[in-house]
Each structure stands twice: as C-alpha cells, then as structure tokens.
Amino acid sequence: MQRMNFGRIEELHVLNGEPQFDPPPRVIREVRFARENGPRPEVAKSDFALKAKVIDLFAHLEAVGDGVINRIEVQDGLPFRMIFEEVIA
C-alpha cells in the first residue's frame, strides 16, 4: 500500500485472518495528476508505528477469517475502504 500510494487491491484471499498472496491479488495503481504519485516515505524505513487504519484493516481481516476480499481501496498509502461478500445466515 505504501508503494502504491493510490489505487486498489482486488481478490485478496484470506485464510485464518491472514492475507494470502498465492494466488496473488490484482493490484491496480492510480495516478493522480499534479500530485505526488511515488511511494510513501515510510517504505524506506524498516520499523515504524502502524497507523490506526492499518490496524483496523488487520482487525477486519481477522474477523473475515477465511474468504476473499473483493477490494481494498488505498489512499495516501493507507487502506481507505474494504469491500467483501458476506454470507448472512
């Protein structure tokens, strides 16, 4: 997300609340004109505090458990919105 800065991640598989990268999700990068489109400065750091939005994303992935996240929208290198299908019993 920090490298992308703006865009979305589609079809992210989740197993036991953990994101899976096999198969790899589809990553769609968005370019905004007259704005900084490169990676976030945090990419160069090996250790940094997680923002509340990232912590919230992890909590929601854990709540999903097993499934597929249709889309995670990314703005300014942070998760903005998550869309997934839910079975209502």
Backbone as a ProteinNet text record, in pm:
[ID]
protein_1_A
[PRIMARY]
MQRMNFGRIEELHVLNGEPQFDPPPRVIREVRFARENGPRPEVAKSDFALKAKVIDLFAHLEAVGDGVINRIEVQDGLPFRMIFEEVIA
[TERTIARY]
82.6	0	86.8	197.9	286.3	351.7	384.8	444.6	341.5	219.3	112.1	69.7	54	8.3	-140.5	-183	-325	-360.4	-474.3	-519.2	-604.1	-596.5	-676.7	-612.1	-646.5	-605.9	-733.9	-736	-857.4	-830.7	-935.6	-931.3	-818.7	-812.5	-714.9	-773.2	-710.5	-755.9	-709	-796.3	-767.5	-788.1	-691	-700.3	-664.9	-756.1	-737.6	-705.8	-768	-747.4	-619.7	-541.9	-414.2	-424.3	-374	-375.5	-286.1	-331.7	-257.5	-218.1	-98.9	-51.2	-30	-89	-90.1	-231.3	-310.3	-274.5	-255.6	-174	-150.3	-275.1	-299.1	-412.2	-381.3	-483.8	-468.6	-445.7	-340.8	-307.3	-325.3	-408.7	-436.3	-392	-295	-239.1	-308.4	-334.7	-399.2	-295.5	-292.7	-202.6	-288.5	-250.1	-320.9	-233.6	-288.9	-213.6	-188.6	-71.2	-28.1	-22.8	7	22.8	142.8	191	298.6	242.9	297.8	248.6	346.5	460.3	560	524.2	609.9	584.4	592.1	529.1	532.5	674.1	715	849	873.6	768.2	782.5	836.7	827.1	875.5	1022.5	1099.2	1243	1274.9	1178.1	1202.7	1175.5	1259.9	1238	1146.8	1130.6	1048.3	974.3	843.6	763.2	632.1	566.9	438.6	328.7	243.1	130.9	23.3	-33.9	-144.6	-271.5	-366.3	-491.9	-566.4	-561.2	-631.5	-573.2	-443.8	-380	-417.2	-415.9	-455.9	-601.4	-686.6	-827.4	-842.8	-764.2	-768.4	-735	-628.9	-591.1	-702.1	-768.2	-879.5	-993.8	-1022.1	-1129.8	-1091.2	-964.5	-920.6	-936.5	-902.2	-917.3	-1064.2	-1151.6	-1295.5	-1349.8	-1295.3	-1337.5	-1300.3	-1183.1	-1139.3	-1090.6	-1179.9	-1148.7	-1241.1	-1184	-1266	-1182.6	-1251.5	-1186.1	-1233.3	-1138.8	-1171.2	-1179	-1296.1	-1313.2	-1224.3	-1218	-1141	-1099.1	-974.2	-924.9	-880.8	-945.1	-907.9	-800.9	-701.6	-586	-577.2	-564.5	-545.3	-432	-338.7	-222	-145.8	-138.8	-62.7	-129.2	-254.9	-326.5	-456.3	-501.6	-630.7	-740.7	-832.7	-940.7	-1075.8	-1093.6	-1222.5	-1198.4	-1274.7	-1265.7	-1404	-1411.5	-1538	-1525.5	-1620.2	-1618.5	-1760.4	-1774.7	-1904.7	-1920.8	-2039.8	-2064.8	-2190.2	-2181.9	-2297.4	-2374.7	-2500.9	-2587.4	-2667.1	-2651.4	-2721	-2853.9
-119.1	0	125	120.9	238	261.2	152.3	167.4	217.3	169	205	350.5	392.2	524.6	545.3	530	540.7	424	362.8	253.2	155.2	28.5	-73	-211.2	-296.5	-436.5	-517	-606.6	-684.1	-832.8	-904.6	-1050.5	-1098.7	-1039.8	-1080.7	-1196	-1311.1	-1428	-1414.9	-1457.1	-1451.4	-1590.6	-1637.3	-1768.3	-1750.7	-1789.1	-1771.6	-1626.2	-1532	-1390.6	-1332	-1412.8	-1367	-1351.9	-1241.4	-1226.5	-1331.6	-1385.6	-1485.9	-1425.2	-1455.9	-1397.9	-1503.4	-1621.8	-1727.3	-1780.7	-1744.6	-1666.2	-1518.5	-1450.6	-1309.2	-1224.7	-1124.6	-1034.6	-946.6	-891	-796.1	-658.3	-588.9	-456.6	-355	-256.6	-152.4	-20.2	39.7	165.3	282.5	385	506.2	617.7	691.6	806.3	931.7	1020.7	1148.1	1258.3	1334.1	1440.8	1556.8	1614.8	1729.5	1695	1567.9	1521.6	1429.3	1405.5	1309.8	1169	1093.7	959.8	850	887.5	788.1	721.2	628.9	558.8	652.7	611.8	688	684.3	786	787.7	672.1	618.1	508.5	380.9	369.2	249.5	224.8	330.9	318.2	278.2	287.1	255.9	108.4	47.9	-91.6	-105.1	3.3	-1.1	131.6	124.1	244.9	205.7	301.4	276	261.4	161.9	143	246.8	297.5	392.3	316.7	388.4	328.5	257.7	311.2	248.7	111.5	95.3	-34.1	-134.2	-90.3	-177	-220.2	-127.9	-158	-258.5	-243.9	-339.1	-479.3	-493.1	-623.7	-682.6	-599.3	-646.7	-698.6	-629.7	-674	-801.5	-815.2	-940	-1057.3	-1034.5	-1138.7	-1176.2	-1076.2	-1102.2	-1179.4	-1154.9	-1229.1	-1376.2	-1401.9	-1540.4	-1601.9	-1668.9	-1731.1	-1671	-1627.8	-1572.3	-1494.7	-1413.5	-1331.7	-1187.9	-1096.9	-954.4	-907.7	-859.6	-815.2	-695.4	-600.7	-479.8	-410.6	-366.1	-274.5	-149.8	-38.8	87.6	155.4	211.4	271.4	419.2	503.6	647.7	694.2	768	817.7	705.1	587.7	476.1	400.3	433.1	369.5	307.4	199.6	142.9	244.1	257	354.1	283.3	177.5	107.7	-38	-129.4	-271.7	-319.7	-393	-443.5	-595.4	-667	-814.3	-867	-987.7	-1053.2	-1126.8	-1115.5	-1177.7	-1264.4	-1382.6	-1472.3	-1445.5	-1411.8	-1385.3	-1511.5	-1564.9	-1689.9	-1663
0	0	0	71.9	74.7	-61.5	-130.6	-264.5	-364.7	-352.9	-445.3	-425.9	-303.3	-262.8	-292	-416.3	-452.9	-543.8	-521.2	-606.6	-529.6	-572.9	-504.7	-519.7	-426.3	-425.4	-440.8	-537.4	-564.5	-550.1	-505.2	-494.7	-402.4	-284.4	-183.4	-102.7	-110.5	-34.7	110.5	201.8	345.2	402.9	480.3	545.1	692.6	779.9	924.5	960.2	889.8	918	861.7	789.4	734.1	583.1	527.9	382	316.2	205.1	129.6	-5.2	-49.2	-174.4	-282.4	-259.3	-359.8	-364.3	-461.6	-579.9	-545.1	-624.2	-595.8	-622.2	-537.7	-563.6	-683.9	-739.2	-850.4	-789.2	-832.6	-780.2	-892.1	-867.8	-966.1	-906.9	-970.3	-920.7	-988.6	-910.7	-959.6	-963.3	-1073.5	-1086.4	-1078.5	-990.5	-975.4	-1032.5	-1120.4	-1186.5	-1090.8	-1104.5	-1023.2	-874.7	-845.4	-706.8	-700.6	-581.5	-561.1	-580.8	-676.4	-706.2	-668.7	-615.8	-578.5	-447.9	-405.3	-279.3	-159	-51.2	73.5	131.4	204.8	264.2	361.3	421.7	517.8	453.8	322	253.2	284.7	299	324.2	468.7	557.5	698.3	726.4	808.9	845	966.8	1041.9	1161.9	1176.1	1190.6	1208.2	1274.4	1336.2	1403.3	1298.4	1317.3	1226	1253.1	1146.4	1157.5	1197.6	1254.7	1300.8	1187.5	1066.3	954.2	919.9	933.2	905.8	1014.8	1138.4	1249.9	1232.5	1191.3	1167.4	1053.5	946.8	836.2	887.1	965.9	1018.8	1105.1	1184.8	1268	1181.2	1071.5	982	907.7	869.1	805	901.3	1026.7	1128.1	1144.6	1141.4	1154.6	1034.6	917.6	797.9	812.5	869.8	889.6	760.9	689.4	560.5	456	345.1	238.9	139.7	62.2	-39.1	-21.4	-13.3	-9.1	-153.4	-193.4	-330.9	-362.8	-268.3	-296.5	-168.5	-166.9	-63.9	-137.8	-108.8	-172	-87.8	-155.4	-88.9	-126.5	-25.7	-46.6	42.3	-15.4	58.9	127.2	61.6	114.1	227.8	257.1	368.3	319.2	384.8	346.8	377.7	282.9	296.9	311.2	233	231.9	191.7	250.7	217.7	176.9	66.3	16.8	5.2	65	57.4	63.8	13.8	15.3	147.3	203.8	333.5	323.5	379.5	381.7	510.9	495.5	610.6	639.1	758.8	792.9	858.2
[MASK]
+++++++++++++++++++++++++++++++++++++++++++++++++++++++++++++++++++++++++++++++++++++++++

